Structures are given as C-alpha cells and as structure tokens.
Amino acid sequence: MVEIGKRIARFAADKRGATAIEYSIIAAGIACAIAATLTLTGTSLLNLWTSVQNAFG
C-alpha cells in the first residue's frame, strides 16, 4: 500500500506533461476560433459567390 502512495506522490510531482497539456488547450482554443470564424464568414462567402454566379448565368 505504501508503494502505491509513493507512485501517486511521484506522479503528482511530475510536471513534464503539464506543458504539453497547456499547449493542447491553446491549440484547441485556436481551432475553435478558426471554426467559428469560418462558420460566420462561410455563409457570407457562399452568398457572394452565388450572386456572382447568378450575374454571369
């Protein structure tokens, strides 16, 4: 039982994975911002190209 406690304490003290997790959270936030921007501008661009297509056709 003491061995499990030592392993848990050693795992909790290890900070090597914290930076990777922080970077992944930042990357996920950027991906969400890009997705939101594309969603909001996507409809406008679709309408623009549809009107251009209708003007030629």
Beta strands, then each sheet from edge to edge (+ up, - down):
end
